[in-house]
Amino acid sequence: MLSQAAYGLTELNREAVLQSKLIANPGCFPEGALLGLAPAVKAGIIGPEIIVDSKSGISGAGRGLDLKYHFVEADESVSAYGLAGHRHLPEIVQELAAMWPKAEAPVAVEKTVRVWPSEKGSSGGRPRVTFTPHLIPMTRGILSTCYAPLTASLSHDAVHELYRDFYGEEPFVRVVDAPPATKQTRGNNMCFVYPTVDVRTERLVVVSVLDNLVKGAAGQAIQNMNAMLRFPETMGLDMPAVYP
C-alpha cells in the first residue's frame, strides 16, 4: 500500500493528504526541521550543505524504561545521541530531496546501510544533511536550529517576508519576530519559526519550536484526520499553550 500513502505534514503536502486514505504521520524531529527549512528550499535560496541541531525533551523517547531517562540521570545534563545516523534522518533527507529542485528520490541499499543520492556529493545541488539530536532535561518540547548557506545576498527582512508569505494562510505555523521558546508551544499544535541571516557567514539560520507530543505527534495526526475527512483543519486543536 506504499504507493497509496501520503506523507502527512499537512502544511507541505495538503493536496496529497486530502486525496489519500493512508497517511504516514511525520516524526517530531522532521516536523521542526522541515517546517523551518521548506520556504527556503522551495524558494531556491539555500545551498545543499544543511545542518539541523535539535534538542528534545525526554518524552520524545516514549515511556519505555531506560537508565539514561531516569530523573537523576537526565536532570542537570545535556547529551547528544544518534551521531552515526538517527532514525529520523532518512525522513528529513527524503522530504528535503522531494522539495529540492530536480532532486532525485532517495534509494535504500542493503538491509542495514542506506545510501541517499542527496548525500553522494554536493556537486549535484541536492541536500546533504547533518542532523544531531540532543536530550535535554525537560519533559516535552523540541527546539531545532537549522543552518544552510545562502545562494543569494538576502537581508533578515527579506527572508522574514519570504517566510511570512509562505505560511501566511497556515493556522498552525507562525513566523515570529524573536527566537521562540519551547514553552510557548507546550500543549498546543503550533510550530513557531524564526528565520534570520548570519551576514558574516552568509548563512540562513532558522529556529523552530513545537511540542513533540502535539504538533510532533497526536496533534498532527488529528490535523491530518480533519483534512482527510473534510472537517475544519483546526477542529479540536485551536487552543493556547499552557504557559508559563
Kinemage of the C-alpha trace (Angstrom):
@kinemage 1
@onewidth
@group {chain A} dominant
@subgroup {mainchain}
@vectorlist {calphas} color= white
{ca met a 1} P 0.000 0.000 0.000
{ca leu a 2} L 3.055 2.282 -0.035
{ca ser a 3} L 2.090 3.785 -3.382
{ca gln a 4} L -1.224 4.892 -1.868
{ca ala a 5} L 0.308 6.575 1.171
{ca ala a 6} L 0.842 10.294 1.652
{ca tyr a 7} L 3.405 11.959 3.881
{ca gly a 8} L 1.262 13.738 6.445
{ca leu a 9} L 2.972 17.056 7.026
{ca thr a 10} L -0.200 18.895 6.123
{ca glu a 11} L 1.326 22.328 5.592
{ca leu a 12} L 3.647 20.994 2.895
{ca asn a 13} L 1.592 18.136 1.447
{ca arg a 14} L -2.048 19.095 1.903
{ca glu a 15} L -3.311 18.026 -1.516
{ca ala a 16} L -1.868 14.533 -1.167
{ca val a 17} L -3.350 14.230 2.338
{ca leu a 18} L -6.771 15.250 1.028
{ca gln a 19} L -6.655 12.573 -1.661
{ca ser a 20} L -5.234 9.690 0.358
{ca lys a 21} L -6.733 7.150 2.760
{ca leu a 22} L -3.357 6.162 4.202
{ca ile a 23} L -1.261 8.828 5.921
{ca ala a 24} L 2.285 8.496 7.256
{ca asn a 25} L 2.364 10.804 10.265
{ca pro a 26} L 5.685 12.685 10.454
{ca gly a 27} L 8.280 12.240 13.148
{ca cys a 28} L 8.642 15.047 15.667
{ca phe a 29} L 12.237 15.968 14.752
{ca pro a 30} L 11.479 16.059 10.995
{ca glu a 31} L 8.475 18.337 11.542
{ca gly a 32} L 10.550 21.047 13.163
{ca ala a 33} L 13.350 20.748 10.611
{ca leu a 34} L 11.111 20.610 7.537
{ca leu a 35} L 8.814 23.437 8.589
{ca gly a 36} L 11.902 25.500 9.350
{ca leu a 37} L 13.600 24.839 6.013
{ca ala a 38} L 10.758 24.388 3.498
{ca pro a 39} L 10.254 28.046 2.489
{ca ala a 40} L 13.967 28.481 1.811
{ca val a 41} L 14.257 25.192 -0.086
{ca lys a 42} L 11.234 25.880 -2.279
{ca ala a 43} L 12.436 29.430 -2.982
{ca gly a 44} L 15.851 28.083 -4.000
{ca ile a 45} L 17.786 30.447 -1.724
{ca ile a 46} L 19.980 27.915 0.086
{ca gly a 47} L 22.741 25.546 -0.902
{ca pro a 48} L 22.843 21.812 -0.215
{ca glu a 49} L 25.030 21.751 2.921
{ca ile a 50} L 22.420 21.743 5.695
{ca ile a 51} L 22.895 21.296 9.437
{ca val a 52} L 19.989 20.562 11.785
{ca asp a 53} L 20.769 20.801 15.502
{ca ser a 54} L 17.822 19.688 17.651
{ca lys a 55} L 17.051 19.498 21.370
{ca ser a 56} L 14.267 17.290 22.673
{ca gly a 57} L 12.548 16.690 25.977
{ca ile a 58} L 12.634 13.210 27.467
{ca ser a 59} L 9.083 12.326 26.405
{ca gly a 60} L 10.403 12.111 22.840
{ca ala a 61} L 11.837 8.721 23.761
{ca gly a 62} L 8.430 7.313 24.702
{ca arg a 63} L 7.552 5.675 28.023
{ca gly a 64} L 9.928 2.739 27.925
{ca leu a 65} L 12.270 2.432 30.888
{ca asp a 66} L 15.965 3.037 30.368
{ca leu a 67} L 18.623 4.177 32.796
{ca lys a 68} L 19.502 7.328 30.841
{ca tyr a 69} L 15.886 8.545 31.105
{ca his a 70} L 15.729 8.300 34.901
{ca phe a 71} L 15.366 11.690 36.575
{ca val a 72} L 18.704 11.568 38.374
{ca glu a 73} L 20.491 10.650 35.138
{ca ala a 74} L 18.844 13.253 32.906
{ca asp a 75} L 18.500 16.149 35.347
{ca glu a 76} L 21.141 18.883 35.001
{ca ser a 77} L 22.631 17.114 31.993
{ca val a 78} L 22.582 17.517 28.207
{ca ser a 79} L 23.764 14.810 25.834
{ca ala a 80} L 23.983 14.277 22.079
{ca tyr a 81} L 22.956 10.976 20.530
{ca gly a 82} L 22.349 9.349 17.165
{ca leu a 83} L 25.505 10.858 15.653
{ca ala a 84} L 26.076 7.821 13.461
{ca gly a 85} L 22.624 8.237 11.897
{ca his a 86} L 19.405 8.901 13.761
{ca arg a 87} L 16.283 7.039 12.628
{ca his a 88} L 14.641 10.340 11.651
{ca leu a 89} L 17.491 11.415 9.362
{ca pro a 90} L 16.266 9.451 6.308
{ca glu a 91} L 12.849 11.090 6.696
{ca ile a 92} L 14.368 14.577 6.787
{ca val a 93} L 16.549 13.848 3.745
{ca gln a 94} L 13.662 12.248 1.838
{ca glu a 95} L 11.357 15.226 2.228
{ca leu a 96} L 14.022 17.872 1.605
{ca ala a 97} L 15.044 15.999 -1.536
{ca ala a 98} L 11.409 15.875 -2.659
{ca met a 99} L 11.215 19.672 -2.354
{ca trp a 100} L 14.631 20.300 -3.842
{ca pro a 101} L 14.722 21.485 -7.488
{ca lys a 102} L 15.187 18.449 -9.740
{ca ala a 103} L 16.056 16.275 -6.759
{ca glu a 104} L 16.351 12.539 -7.130
{ca ala a 105} L 14.350 10.300 -4.827
{ca pro a 106} L 16.326 8.517 -2.105
{ca val a 107} L 17.047 4.834 -2.563
{ca ala a 108} L 17.778 2.145 0.022
{ca val a 109} L 20.551 -0.373 -0.462
{ca glu a 110} L 21.330 -3.390 1.689
{ca lys a 111} L 19.474 -4.066 4.916
{ca thr a 112} L 21.477 -2.003 7.353
{ca val a 113} L 23.012 0.769 5.249
{ca arg a 114} L 21.055 3.488 3.488
{ca val a 115} L 22.666 5.440 0.657
{ca trp a 116} L 20.859 8.596 -0.377
{ca pro a 117} L 21.543 10.226 -3.754
{ca ser a 118} L 21.445 13.601 -1.989
{ca glu a 119} L 24.440 12.574 0.114
{ca lys a 120} L 26.805 11.387 -2.618
{ca gly a 121} L 28.243 14.863 -3.088
{ca ser a 122} L 27.190 18.472 -3.235
{ca ser a 123} L 28.048 18.960 -6.914
{ca gly a 124} L 24.578 17.832 -7.939
{ca gly a 125} L 22.962 20.553 -5.852
{ca arg a 126} L 20.969 18.114 -3.729
{ca pro a 127} L 20.689 18.415 0.065
{ca arg a 128} L 23.423 16.968 2.281
{ca val a 129} L 22.087 16.904 5.813
{ca thr a 130} L 23.943 16.688 9.102
{ca phe a 131} L 21.448 16.037 11.896
{ca thr a 132} L 22.387 15.963 15.577
{ca pro a 133} L 19.682 15.458 18.241
{ca his a 134} L 20.262 16.225 21.915
{ca leu a 135} L 18.459 15.050 25.020
{ca ile a 136} L 17.769 17.867 27.449
{ca pro a 137} L 16.312 17.703 30.980
{ca met a 138} L 12.713 18.735 30.366
{ca thr a 139} L 9.512 16.790 29.849
{ca arg a 140} L 8.382 17.908 26.401
{ca gly a 141} L 9.217 20.193 23.511
{ca ile a 142} L 11.647 20.305 20.600
{ca leu a 143} L 13.818 23.217 19.518
{ca ser a 144} L 15.629 22.871 16.194
{ca thr a 145} L 18.218 25.274 14.814
{ca cys a 146} L 18.819 24.826 11.098
{ca tyr a 147} L 21.795 26.230 9.198
{ca ala a 148} L 22.308 26.460 5.431
{ca pro a 149} L 24.460 28.596 3.104
{ca leu a 150} L 22.602 31.274 1.201
{ca thr a 151} L 22.858 31.251 -2.589
{ca ala a 152} L 21.916 34.925 -2.849
{ca ser a 153} L 22.576 38.028 -0.785
{ca leu a 154} L 19.427 38.452 1.311
{ca ser a 155} L 18.638 40.593 4.326
{ca his a 156} L 16.934 39.473 7.509
{ca asp a 157} L 13.814 41.410 6.471
{ca ala a 158} L 13.707 39.808 3.022
{ca val a 159} L 13.924 36.318 4.485
{ca his a 160} L 11.235 37.120 7.048
{ca glu a 161} L 8.930 38.373 4.295
{ca leu a 162} L 9.530 35.204 2.275
{ca tyr a 163} L 8.629 33.031 5.274
{ca arg a 164} L 5.557 35.094 6.173
{ca asp a 165} L 4.267 34.828 2.609
{ca phe a 166} L 4.854 31.053 2.600
{ca tyr a 167} L 2.998 30.393 5.859
{ca gly a 168} L 0.555 33.301 5.711
{ca glu a 169} L -2.569 31.106 5.465
{ca glu a 170} L -1.427 28.309 7.766
{ca pro a 171} L -3.272 28.101 11.103
{ca phe a 172} L -0.570 26.167 12.957
{ca val a 173} L 2.697 27.698 11.755
{ca arg a 174} L 3.592 31.181 12.880
{ca val a 175} L 6.637 33.169 11.769
{ca val a 176} L 7.717 35.145 14.824
{ca asp a 177} L 9.826 38.268 15.360
{ca ala a 178} L 12.133 36.876 18.042
{ca pro a 179} L 13.694 33.482 18.717
{ca pro a 180} L 10.916 31.326 20.247
{ca ala a 181} L 10.998 29.072 23.312
{ca thr a 182} L 9.556 25.575 23.593
{ca lys a 183} L 7.220 26.538 26.429
{ca gln a 184} L 5.375 28.858 24.031
{ca thr a 185} L 4.026 25.765 22.236
{ca arg a 186} L 3.520 23.488 25.240
{ca gly a 187} L 0.231 21.601 24.913
{ca asn a 188} L -0.859 23.005 21.549
{ca asn a 189} L -0.467 22.253 17.852
{ca met a 190} L 1.620 25.292 16.918
{ca cys a 191} L 5.055 25.467 15.373
{ca phe a 192} L 6.841 28.799 15.792
{ca val a 193} L 9.512 29.602 13.211
{ca tyr a 194} L 12.131 32.331 13.388
{ca pro a 195} L 14.329 32.795 10.278
{ca thr a 196} L 17.285 35.141 10.195
{ca val a 197} L 20.515 35.755 8.297
{ca asp a 198} L 24.048 35.465 9.638
{ca val a 199} L 25.504 38.234 7.499
{ca arg a 200} L 29.093 37.456 8.478
{ca thr a 201} L 28.975 33.859 7.209
{ca glu a 202} L 26.192 34.361 4.626
{ca arg a 203} L 24.104 31.600 6.168
{ca leu a 204} L 20.433 31.204 6.771
{ca val a 205} L 19.677 30.365 10.401
{ca val a 206} L 16.176 29.140 11.284
{ca val a 207} L 14.896 28.312 14.766
{ca ser a 208} L 11.703 26.281 15.130
{ca val a 209} L 9.884 25.066 18.234
{ca leu a 210} L 6.977 22.677 18.744
{ca asp a 211} L 5.511 20.303 21.303
{ca asn a 212} L 6.682 16.820 20.358
{ca leu a 213} L 3.543 15.306 21.936
{ca val a 214} L 1.104 17.511 19.971
{ca lys a 215} L 2.301 19.060 16.710
{ca gly a 216} L 5.039 16.443 16.664
{ca ala a 217} L 2.646 13.534 17.247
{ca ala a 218} L -1.054 13.292 18.172
{ca gly a 219} L -1.988 16.841 17.181
{ca gln a 220} L -0.535 16.377 13.709
{ca ala a 221} L -2.453 13.106 13.371
{ca ile a 222} L -5.711 14.893 14.264
{ca gln a 223} L -4.874 17.681 11.802
{ca asn a 224} L -4.397 15.075 9.077
{ca met a 225} L -7.619 13.297 10.047
{ca asn a 226} L -9.527 16.593 9.884
{ca ala a 227} L -8.157 17.264 6.408
{ca met a 228} L -8.896 13.733 5.164
{ca leu a 229} L -12.493 13.860 6.411
{ca arg a 230} L -13.011 17.436 5.163
{ca phe a 231} L -13.538 18.752 8.689
{ca pro a 232} L -12.204 22.199 9.591
{ca glu a 233} L -8.481 21.581 9.943
{ca thr a 234} L -8.342 23.367 13.289
{ca met a 235} L -11.178 21.362 14.852
{ca gly a 236} L -10.187 20.149 18.321
{ca leu a 237} L -6.761 21.787 18.006
{ca asp a 238} L -7.329 25.532 18.325
{ca met a 239} L -6.071 26.103 21.874
{ca pro a 240} L -3.481 28.277 23.601
{ca ala a 241} L -0.251 26.963 25.053
{ca val a 242} L -0.050 26.043 28.736
{ca tyr a 243} L 2.238 28.963 29.574
{ca pro a 244} L 4.055 29.507 31.835
